Amino acid sequence: MKLLTKKLLQEFKTNGKLPEEEQKFIAHFFNPTGMGDWWAMTYDEDEKLFFGYARITNGEYGYFSLTELEEFRGMFGLAIERDLHFTTTTKQQFQKEYHS
């Protein structure tokens, strides 16, 4: 599965131009065979880095790498996937639904 599409790239560019308090979560990535969820708000194409919220054991805001997500293989050789049902979410909605 392609983790980053042209459509998502455009959404990240648009979102990245907004003031920080108005930025939204654009994409959700997850490990289908174990722990690991990453919610991305912005993306730096040059550095291939997302900024958002990651939860593996404990959750925290910070940067995570597209390259590392793409290279990871879990049980049975399965890769990180993008949640195809995730919709753009405000920070307030995210706090209610996903932040724990």
DRENPA-3360 file (N, C-alpha, C; in nm, 2 decimals, always signed):
BEGIN
1 = MKLLTKKL = +0.08/-0.12/+0.00/+0.00/+0.00/+0.00/+0.09/+0.12/+0.00 ~ +0.05/+0.22/-0.08/+0.12/+0.35/-0.09/+0.08/+0.43/+0.03 ~ +0.18/+0.47/+0.12/+0.15/+0.55/+0.24/+0.12/+0.69/+0.20 ~ +0.18/+0.75/+0.10/+0.16/+0.89/+0.07/+0.12/+0.90/-0.08 ~ +0.01/+0.96/-0.10/-0.05/+0.98/-0.24/-0.03/+1.13/-0.28 ~ -0.05/+1.16/-0.41/-0.05/+1.30/-0.45/-0.15/+1.38/-0.38 ~ -0.27/+1.32/-0.36/-0.38/+1.39/-0.30/-0.34/+1.42/-0.15 ~ -0.28/+1.33/-0.08/-0.24/+1.35/+0.06/-0.13/+1.46/+0.06;
9 = LQEFKTNG = -0.03/+1.45/-0.03/+0.07/+1.55/-0.04/+0.01/+1.69/-0.05 ~ -0.09/+1.71/-0.13/-0.15/+1.84/-0.15/-0.22/+1.88/-0.02 ~ -0.29/+1.79/+0.05/-0.35/+1.82/+0.17/-0.25/+1.86/+0.28 ~ -0.14/+1.79/+0.28/-0.03/+1.83/+0.38/+0.02/+1.97/+0.35 ~ +0.04/+2.00/+0.22/+0.09/+2.14/+0.18/-0.01/+2.24/+0.23 ~ -0.14/+2.22/+0.20/-0.24/+2.32/+0.24/-0.25/+2.33/+0.39 ~ -0.25/+2.22/+0.46/-0.26/+2.22/+0.61/-0.13/+2.29/+0.67 ~ -0.02/+2.27/+0.61/+0.11/+2.32/+0.66/+0.12/+2.47/+0.66;
17 = KLPEEEQK = +0.03/+2.53/+0.57/+0.03/+2.68/+0.55/-0.06/+2.75/+0.65 ~ -0.14/+2.67/+0.72/-0.23/+2.72/+0.82/-0.16/+2.76/+0.95 ~ -0.21/+2.85/+1.03/-0.15/+2.87/+1.16/-0.16/+2.74/+1.24 ~ -0.06/+2.71/+1.33/-0.05/+2.59/+1.40/-0.18/+2.55/+1.47 ~ -0.25/+2.65/+1.53/-0.37/+2.61/+1.60/-0.49/+2.57/+1.51 ~ -0.48/+2.60/+1.38/-0.58/+2.56/+1.29/-0.55/+2.43/+1.21 ~ -0.43/+2.38/+1.23/-0.39/+2.26/+1.15/-0.47/+2.14/+1.20 ~ -0.49/+2.04/+1.11/-0.57/+1.92/+1.14/-0.49/+1.80/+1.11;
25 = FIAHFFNP = -0.53/+1.69/+1.16/-0.47/+1.56/+1.13/-0.52/+1.51/+1.00 ~ -0.43/+1.48/+0.91/-0.46/+1.45/+0.77/-0.46/+1.30/+0.75 ~ -0.37/+1.22/+0.81/-0.36/+1.08/+0.78/-0.33/+1.00/+0.91 ~ -0.37/+0.87/+0.91/-0.34/+0.78/+1.01/-0.27/+0.66/+0.96 ~ -0.16/+0.62/+1.01/-0.09/+0.50/+0.97/-0.09/+0.40/+1.09 ~ -0.08/+0.27/+1.07/-0.09/+0.18/+1.18/-0.01/+0.05/+1.14 ~ +0.03/-0.02/+1.25/+0.09/-0.15/+1.23/-0.02/-0.26/+1.24 ~ -0.05/-0.33/+1.13/-0.16/-0.43/+1.14/-0.13/-0.55/+1.22;
33 = TGMGDWWA = -0.01/-0.57/+1.26/+0.03/-0.69/+1.34/+0.07/-0.66/+1.48 ~ +0.05/-0.54/+1.53/+0.09/-0.51/+1.67/+0.07/-0.37/+1.70 ~ +0.15/-0.33/+1.80/+0.14/-0.19/+1.85/+0.19/-0.09/+1.75 ~ +0.14/+0.03/+1.74/+0.19/+0.13/+1.66/+0.08/+0.20/+1.58 ~ +0.06/+0.33/+1.62/-0.03/+0.42/+1.54/+0.04/+0.55/+1.53 ~ +0.03/+0.61/+1.41/+0.09/+0.74/+1.38/-0.02/+0.83/+1.31 ~ -0.05/+0.94/+1.37/-0.14/+1.04/+1.30/-0.06/+1.16/+1.26 ~ -0.07/+1.19/+1.13/+0.02/+1.30/+1.07/-0.06/+1.43/+1.05;
41 = MTYDEDEK = +0.00/+1.54/+1.08/-0.06/+1.67/+1.06/+0.01/+1.74/+0.95 ~ +0.15/+1.74/+0.95/+0.22/+1.81/+0.84/+0.33/+1.71/+0.79 ~ +0.38/+1.74/+0.67/+0.48/+1.66/+0.61/+0.58/+1.75/+0.54 ~ +0.71/+1.72/+0.56/+0.82/+1.79/+0.50/+0.88/+1.70/+0.39 ~ +0.85/+1.74/+0.26/+0.89/+1.65/+0.15/+1.04/+1.64/+0.14 ~ +1.12/+1.74/+0.17/+1.26/+1.74/+0.16/+1.32/+1.64/+0.26 ~ +1.27/+1.65/+0.38/+1.33/+1.56/+0.49/+1.25/+1.43/+0.50 ~ +1.14/+1.42/+0.44/+1.05/+1.30/+0.44/+1.01/+1.27/+0.59;
49 = LFFGYARI = +0.97/+1.38/+0.66/+0.93/+1.38/+0.80/+0.79/+1.43/+0.81 ~ +0.71/+1.35/+0.89/+0.58/+1.40/+0.93/+0.59/+1.46/+1.07 ~ +0.50/+1.55/+1.10/+0.48/+1.59/+1.24/+0.34/+1.55/+1.28 ~ +0.32/+1.49/+1.40/+0.19/+1.46/+1.44/+0.20/+1.39/+1.58 ~ +0.12/+1.29/+1.59/+0.11/+1.22/+1.72/+0.14/+1.07/+1.70 ~ +0.22/+1.01/+1.77/+0.26/+0.87/+1.76/+0.23/+0.80/+1.89 ~ +0.17/+0.68/+1.88/+0.14/+0.60/+2.00/+0.19/+0.46/+1.97 ~ +0.30/+0.42/+2.04/+0.34/+0.28/+2.03/+0.31/+0.22/+2.17;
57 = TNGEYGYF = +0.37/+0.27/+2.27/+0.33/+0.23/+2.41/+0.26/+0.35/+2.47 ~ +0.33/+0.46/+2.48/+0.28/+0.59/+2.53/+0.28/+0.68/+2.41 ~ +0.18/+0.77/+2.41/+0.16/+0.86/+2.30/+0.24/+0.99/+2.32 ~ +0.28/+1.05/+2.21/+0.35/+1.18/+2.22/+0.35/+1.25/+2.08 ~ +0.35/+1.38/+2.09/+0.37/+1.46/+1.97/+0.51/+1.46/+1.93 ~ +0.54/+1.46/+1.80/+0.68/+1.47/+1.75/+0.68/+1.44/+1.60 ~ +0.81/+1.42/+1.55/+0.83/+1.39/+1.41/+0.85/+1.24/+1.40 ~ +0.81/+1.19/+1.28/+0.83/+1.05/+1.24/+0.86/+1.04/+1.09;
65 = SLTELEEF = +0.94/+0.94/+1.06/+0.99/+0.94/+0.92/+0.91/+0.85/+0.83 ~ +0.88/+0.90/+0.71/+0.81/+0.82/+0.61/+0.90/+0.70/+0.57 ~ +1.03/+0.72/+0.56/+1.12/+0.61/+0.52/+1.11/+0.50/+0.62 ~ +1.11/+0.53/+0.75/+1.10/+0.43/+0.85/+0.97/+0.35/+0.85 ~ +0.86/+0.43/+0.83/+0.73/+0.36/+0.81/+0.73/+0.27/+0.69 ~ +0.79/+0.31/+0.58/+0.79/+0.23/+0.46/+0.87/+0.11/+0.47 ~ +0.98/+0.12/+0.55/+1.08/+0.00/+0.56/+1.04/-0.10/+0.67 ~ +0.95/-0.06/+0.76/+0.92/-0.15/+0.87/+0.84/-0.27/+0.82;
73 = RGMFGLAI = +0.88/-0.39/+0.88/+0.81/-0.51/+0.85/+0.78/-0.58/+0.98 ~ +0.65/-0.61/+1.01/+0.61/-0.67/+1.13/+0.60/-0.82/+1.11 ~ +0.51/-0.88/+1.19/+0.49/-1.02/+1.19/+0.44/-1.06/+1.04 ~ +0.49/-1.17/+1.00/+0.45/-1.23/+0.87/+0.50/-1.13/+0.75 ~ +0.59/-1.04/+0.78/+0.64/-0.95/+0.68/+0.55/-0.84/+0.64 ~ +0.44/-0.82/+0.72/+0.35/-0.71/+0.69/+0.40/-0.57/+0.72 ~ +0.37/-0.48/+0.63/+0.41/-0.34/+0.64/+0.31/-0.26/+0.71 ~ +0.36/-0.14/+0.75/+0.27/-0.03/+0.80/+0.16/+0.00/+0.69;
81 = ERDLHFTT = +0.04/+0.02/+0.74/-0.07/+0.06/+0.64/-0.12/+0.19/+0.68 ~ -0.19/+0.25/+0.58/-0.26/+0.38/+0.59/-0.41/+0.35/+0.61 ~ -0.47/+0.41/+0.71/-0.61/+0.39/+0.74/-0.69/+0.46/+0.63 ~ -0.75/+0.38/+0.54/-0.82/+0.43/+0.43/-0.96/+0.49/+0.47 ~ -1.00/+0.47/+0.59/-1.13/+0.52/+0.64/-1.11/+0.65/+0.73 ~ -0.99/+0.68/+0.76/-0.96/+0.80/+0.84/-1.00/+0.93/+0.76 ~ -1.06/+1.02/+0.83/-1.10/+1.15/+0.77/-1.03/+1.26/+0.84 ~ -1.00/+1.37/+0.77/-0.94/+1.48/+0.83/-1.01/+1.52/+0.96;
89 = TTKQQFQK = -0.93/+1.54/+1.07/-0.98/+1.55/+1.20/-0.91/+1.67/+1.27 ~ -0.99/+1.76/+1.33/-0.94/+1.87/+1.40/-0.87/+1.82/+1.53 ~ -0.78/+1.90/+1.59/-0.71/+1.87/+1.71/-0.81/+1.84/+1.82 ~ -0.92/+1.91/+1.83/-1.02/+1.89/+1.93/-1.09/+1.75/+1.91 ~ -1.13/+1.72/+1.79/-1.19/+1.59/+1.77/-1.09/+1.48/+1.80 ~ -0.96/+1.50/+1.76/-0.86/+1.40/+1.78/-0.84/+1.37/+1.93 ~ -0.84/+1.48/+2.01/-0.83/+1.46/+2.16/-0.94/+1.37/+2.21 ~ -1.06/+1.39/+2.16/-1.17/+1.32/+2.21/-1.17/+1.17/+2.17;
97 = EYHS = -1.13/+1.15/+2.04/-1.15/+1.02/+1.98/-1.02/+0.93/+1.99 ~ -0.90/+0.99/+1.99/-0.78/+0.90/+1.97/-0.68/+0.92/+2.08 ~ -0.67/+1.04/+2.14/-0.57/+1.07/+2.24/-0.60/+1.00/+2.37 ~ -0.51/+0.92/+2.42/-0.53/+0.85/+2.55/-0.40/+0.86/+2.63;
% end
